[in-house]
Amino acid sequence: YVAKKVMQATEYVAGIAGIASINQVNAGADDATIVTPKKLKWGFSFSPTQNGYFCFPSWLGGFLLQWGFVYESQGATDYRGFNVPFPNACFGMVMSLEASTQGGFGSGYGFVTQVVDRTKFLWSVGGSLSGGGYGYYWAWGN
């Protein structure tokens, strides 16, 4: 008798609902299960350091924002690594020359010469400071 009275929970009707699996959460298509706080937090990661990152879970697109302090690349294969490899691709990045760069930074500038792949990049100070630059980067992707 009780089984006949128990109903599937909906937005408008109290009842019983199943717990969503992480695959169901990632797909975002199931409207008959509920998501627990543990699964809502699953996949978030954050490192609030000088060379840090913030990563959203895959169910929010897996967006990854990271930043770091690096020394200028000195040659075509003198790569600088991202703090966390991008799972799929780096969509873009920007550099900012650090004030303590050797000889000052008034006549120099920082630019990314190449995002090699999802794990590394090259950058150059340019201007009159080539070969002695320190800088900060921001990179984003998923």
N, C-alpha and C positions, 0 to 999 in steps of 0.2 A: 504494500500500500504506500509506504514512504517513497519508494523508487518512482512511483507515478507522479508524485508531487515535486520531486526534485527536477529543476529545469536548468538548462544551459544559461549561464549569466550573460547578459547583454548590457549595453549602455543604459537601458531603461528597465530591465528586469533583474531582480536579485536572484542569484542561483549559484551554481557551481561552475567554476572555470578551471581549465588545466593551466599548468605553468609552462610557459614557452621555453623551448630549447634555444641554445645560442644560435643555431642555424635558422630557426624561425625568426629570432630577433634580427639577425643579419639580413634576412630576406625582406622583412617588413611587410609581408603580405597577409599574414594570419590575423584575423580579427576576432578569433574565438578563444584565445588564450591570454594570460596576463604575464607581465614582465616583472621580475623581482628586482629589488635594489642592487643585488649582486650582479645581475646581468646588465643593468643600466650602467654600472661602473666598469664592467669588464672591458678591457681594451684601452681605457684611459691611462696615459702615462705622462709624467711630468718630471723634469729635472731642473730645478731653479738654481742653476749654477752659471758660471761665466761661459761655459760651453754646454749649453742645455738644449732642451726641446720640450715641446708639448704635442702629444699625439692623441687624436680623437679615435674612438673605436671604429671598427669596420662598418658597423651599422650606422655611423654618421659620416661615411665616406672615407674613413681612414686618413683624413687630412693631417699632415705632419708639418709643424713649424719648428725650425731650429735656428740657433744662433751660436756664434763662436768667435774666438779671438785667435788669429793665425798670423804667421809670418809669410811674407811674400814668396810666391813660387820663384825659384831661381832658374828654371829651365823648362823645356817642353814636356818633361816627364817627372818634374818635381811636384807631384800632386799633393793636394791638401784634402784630407778626408772629412766627410760629414760626420758629425757626432753619432748619428744613427743612420744607417743606410736607408734610403727611401724604398719601401716595398715595391713600388711600381716605377715611379719617375720623379725627378725634380722638375717642377714647373717653372721655377725662376729663382733668382737670388740677387741680392744687392750687397755691395761692399761699402764700408766707410773707413777712411784712413784714420788711424789712431794718432792722437796728439804727440805721443812720445816717440813717433817715428824719427829715426836718425836724421838730423839736419832740419827738423821741423816738417810741416806739411803744407805750407803756404803755396809752394809751387808744384806740388804733386797731387795726384788723384788716384783713387783705387778703382779698378774695374775688373770684372770677371772676364778672363780671356777664353775660358771654355768650361762648361759643365761636362766633364768627360763621360760620366755615367751616373747611376743612382748612388754611388759611393764616394765619388771624389770630384775635385775641380782644380782649375789653375786660376791664379789671379796675378795682376801686376799693378805696381804703384804708378808706373808711367812718369811723365814729367821729368824733373831732374833728380828724383830719388830712386830711380830704378835699382833694385837690388838691396834696398834697406828698409822696406816698409812693413809695418804691423797694421793690422786692421781687424775690424769686426764684420761679420757677415750675418745676414738673415737669408734663410732659404726655405722654400715651401714646396710641397708636393704631396704625393700619397703613395 
